[in-house]
Amino acid sequence: MTNTFRCCAATLILVILTAVAPANAQFAPPSSEPAATPPAAAPNPPKASAAAGPAINGSWIGQLTALGNSTPVNFELTLTPAGGDSKYPDLDCAGKLRRIGSSRTYAFFVEVIAKGRSDKGGRCLDGSVTIARQGDNLALVWFGSLQDNLILAYGVLSKK
């Protein structure tokens, strides 16, 4: 029994070390050398362009479907370089989007519901939005949580 216990303990330690090693490799250890002095800024540094990320500015319309719910909800979206406005006509809700980042193919937003908030008797809640341009359409994924319930909705929007 002691040998079986030792074997199990050794296997468990080996599994833990195997799982931790790749995670540690993702982060460089702090250097004991002083940080390099950054190069002097250019007199007129280039401004971040609105074109960073996918070209998604404009008015869009479509439907969102929540996972576990087969009934889609009509959705309208107006996007600018900094954010946008959202409307859920079927739910009598509206929100404001603030752009928090982008990659070459995705744009990321935080949505704050301004009308129809669930904590004030409405049917909508704040969440995060990820958008990708797919030809003439936008693929949209929305994520939020309400009272320990995770909610995920998705849809395809077209130009309005």
Secondary structure, DSSP 8 states (H G I E B T S, - for coil): -HHHHHHHHHHHHHHHHHHHHHHHHTS----SS---------SS-----TTSS----EEEEEEEEETT----EEEEEEE-SSEEEEEEGGGTEEEEEEEEEE-SSEEEEEEEEEESBGGGTSSB--EEEEEEEETTEEEEEEEEEETTEEEEEEEEEEE-
